[in-house]
Amino acid sequence: MAEEKTEQIYTIPLDTEGYPRWKKANLAVKLIRQYLSRHMKVEEDKIKINAPLNEAVWARGIRKPPRRIRVKATRVEDGVVEADVVGGE
């Protein structure tokens, strides 16, 4: 039985307040992984963050990641979830 592809769009809040400025973009990537892990019901190591999403998080440098980001999560073969940015954020 073929596993069907599921797509979902999420608006992920990236609350980095109270965290050191020089680590905020790293934390934002971790928060995206944790959020998608919880909502797509997979382990964090099965989440693949595509380059455009990573570039959107890092666009303003390590100190000022976006407050929230819209992500399209697609479940592909073997339970792997691919995350991509929605629109031109």
Secondary structure, DSSP 8 states (H G I E B T S, - for coil): -----EEEEEEEE---TTS-GGGHHHHHHHHHHHHHHHHHTS-GGGEEE-HHHHHHHHTT-SS---SEEEEEEEE-GGG-EEEEE-TT-
